[in-house]
């Protein structure tokens, strides 16, 4: 049976396990209870009333967090000509078709790949390498596009992707413990608004079932779902 450490138990004692808090209250509790020696990520877990086994109930999307993620994102863009120049100007870390071969040779020092549609034939060769790591560009995530400049700027500014898992849950980061509570609250609201907008037409009954906020190492704090029903 798993047992938690003294600091975790101390943080958990400050939380009423039977209460669903308002978003700002939950965030304050998470920040106040963070105990790790590093700047923990603040994460949101949402239980959705969908059945991901059905294609028409898969929830997937992106959202630009207004206050950013607190993480430096390394962006690779597979493009040529003017689009490659546009990506470089927008701040992409790596640009060029030659990176296809480098990835085949084992290089993976990037966090997100963006590709123009005309280069997806080349990128498709990397499916076995990129797919399992969640690095394959996807039109639904906005990473297969001719508007590479905008894609790079959004990723650098704090764009994240979310997708429901097999259990009907969505997990997403909304910043760091070091963020001001106002910034985390703004990011939380942006994520929840986008999740609500992403509700599949085929989903019936209660859509947002449960919401919890936690830090990387800390206990979860339940959030009142009434505003999202």
C-alpha positions in Angstrom: 0.0 0.0 0.0 1.4 3.4 -1.0 2.1 5.8 1.8 2.7 9.6 1.3 5.5 11.6 2.9 5.2 13.9 5.9 5.0 17.1 3.7 2.3 15.6 1.4 0.2 14.7 4.4 0.6 18.1 5.9 -0.5 19.7 2.6 -3.5 17.3 2.4 -4.6 18.2 5.9 -5.3 21.8 4.8 -7.8 20.5 2.2 -11.4 19.4 2.9 -11.7 16.3 0.8 -15.5 16.5 0.9 -15.6 20.1 -0.4 -15.5 21.5 -4.0 -13.7 24.8 -3.9 -14.1 27.8 -6.2 -11.3 28.0 -8.7 -9.3 30.8 -7.0 -9.6 29.1 -3.6 -8.3 25.8 -5.1 -5.4 27.5 -6.7 -4.5 29.3 -3.4 -4.5 26.0 -1.6 -2.3 24.4 -4.3 0.2 27.2 -4.1 0.2 27.3 -0.3 0.7 23.5 -0.1 3.5 23.1 -2.6 6.5 21.7 -0.9 9.0 20.5 -3.5 12.4 22.2 -3.9 11.7 22.8 -7.6 9.1 25.1 -9.2 6.3 22.6 -9.5 3.9 22.6 -12.5 0.3 23.3 -11.6 -2.0 20.8 -13.4 -5.7 20.4 -14.0 -7.5 17.1 -14.3 -11.0 17.0 -15.7 -13.3 14.0 -15.8 -15.6 14.3 -18.9 -18.9 12.7 -19.5 -17.8 11.2 -22.9 -17.0 7.7 -24.2 -13.7 8.0 -26.0 -14.3 4.6 -27.6 -16.6 6.4 -30.0 -14.8 8.6 -32.5 -17.6 11.2 -32.3 -17.0 11.7 -28.6 -13.2 12.2 -28.6 -12.3 15.6 -27.2 -9.2 17.2 -28.5 -8.1 20.7 -29.0 -5.7 23.5 -28.2 -5.7 26.7 -26.1 -3.3 29.5 -25.7 -2.8 30.1 -22.0 -2.9 33.9 -21.5 -0.2 33.9 -18.8 2.0 31.3 -20.6 3.1 27.9 -19.3 6.3 28.9 -17.6 8.2 26.5 -19.8 10.6 27.2 -22.6 9.3 25.4 -25.7 11.7 24.2 -28.4 9.9 24.4 -31.7 11.1 22.6 -34.9 9.6 23.7 -38.2 9.8 21.5 -41.3 9.4 24.0 -44.1 11.3 25.3 -47.1 11.7 28.6 -48.9 9.7 31.6 -47.7 7.9 29.6 -45.1 11.2 28.5 -43.6 12.2 32.2 -43.4 8.9 33.0 -41.8 9.4 30.4 -39.2 12.9 31.7 -38.3 11.6 35.3 -38.1 8.8 34.1 -35.7 11.4 32.6 -33.3 11.5 28.9 -34.2 14.5 27.1 -32.7 15.1 24.7 -35.6 14.0 25.1 -39.2 14.6 23.1 -42.3 13.9 19.9 -44.2 17.3 18.5 -43.2 15.9 17.8 -39.7 13.9 14.9 -41.1 17.1 12.9 -41.7 18.5 14.0 -38.3 15.5 12.6 -36.6 15.9 9.3 -38.5 19.5 9.3 -37.1 18.2 9.7 -33.5 18.0 13.4 -32.9 15.0 14.5 -30.8 16.0 17.6 -29.0 12.7 19.5 -29.5 9.3 19.8 -27.8 6.9 20.5 -30.7 7.1 20.0 -34.5 5.3 22.3 -37.0 5.2 21.3 -40.6 3.7 22.8 -43.8 1.2 20.6 -45.5 3.4 20.2 -48.6 6.2 18.7 -46.4 4.0 16.1 -44.7 5.0 13.5 -47.2 8.6 13.7 -45.7 7.4 14.0 -42.1 5.1 11.0 -42.6 8.3 8.8 -42.8 8.9 9.6 -39.1 5.5 8.3 -37.8 7.0 5.4 -35.9 9.5 7.6 -34.1 7.3 10.7 -33.5 3.9 9.0 -33.0 4.6 7.2 -29.7 6.2 10.3 -28.3 3.3 12.6 -29.2 5.4 14.7 -31.5 3.7 14.1 -34.8 2.3 17.3 -36.3 -1.5 17.3 -36.6 -3.9 19.7 -38.4 -6.3 19.6 -35.4 -3.5 20.8 -33.1 -2.6 23.5 -35.5 0.8 22.1 -36.2 0.2 21.3 -39.8 -0.3 24.7 -41.4 1.1 27.1 -44.0 0.7 29.9 -41.3 3.9 28.8 -39.6 4.7 32.2 -38.2 1.5 32.3 -36.2 1.9 28.7 -35.1 5.4 29.3 -33.8 4.4 32.5 -32.0 1.4 30.8 -30.3 3.5 27.9 -29.2 6.1 30.2 -27.7 3.4 32.3 -26.0 1.9 29.3 -24.2 -0.2 27.2 -26.5 -1.0 23.7 -25.2 -2.8 20.7 -26.6 -5.2 18.6 -24.7 -6.8 15.2 -25.5 -9.2 13.0 -23.6 -7.6 9.7 -22.5 -9.2 6.2 -22.6 -10.8 6.8 -19.2 -12.5 10.0 -20.2 -10.0 12.3 -18.5 -8.2 15.4 -19.7 -4.9 16.4 -18.0 -3.3 19.8 -18.8 -0.7 22.1 -17.2 -1.7 25.7 -16.5 1.6 27.2 -15.3 4.0 27.0 -12.4 3.6 27.3 -8.6 5.7 30.5 -8.8 3.0 32.1 -11.0 0.8 34.7 -9.3 -2.6 33.3 -8.3 -4.3 35.7 -10.8 -2.2 34.3 -13.7 -3.0 30.7 -12.8 -6.7 31.6 -12.4 -6.7 33.2 -15.9 -5.0 30.2 -17.4 -7.5 27.9 -15.7 -10.4 29.8 -17.0 -9.0 29.8 -20.5 -8.6 26.0 -20.4 -12.1 25.3 -19.0 -13.7 27.7 -21.5 -12.0 25.8 -24.4 -13.0 22.4 -23.0 -16.6 23.5 -22.7 -16.5 24.8 -26.3 -15.1 21.4 -27.4 -18.0 19.4 -26.1 -19.0 16.8 -28.8 -22.5 16.9 -30.1 -22.8 13.2 -29.4 -22.0 13.7 -25.6 -25.1 13.3 -23.5 -25.8 14.1 -19.8 -23.3 15.9 -17.6 -20.2 16.9 -19.6 -17.9 18.3 -17.0 -18.1 15.8 -14.2 -15.2 16.5 -11.9 -12.3 19.0 -11.9 -9.2 19.0 -9.7 -6.2 21.2 -9.5 -2.8 20.0 -8.1 0.9 20.7 -8.1 3.3 18.1 -9.5 4.0 16.6 -6.1 1.0 17.8 -4.1 -2.6 16.5 -3.4 -5.5 17.4 -5.7 -8.0 20.0 -4.7 -11.6 19.5 -6.1 -13.1 22.5 -8.0 -16.8 23.3 -8.1 -18.1 22.3 -11.5 -21.4 24.3 -11.2 -20.2 27.1 -13.5 -19.5 24.6 -16.3 -22.9 22.9 -16.2 
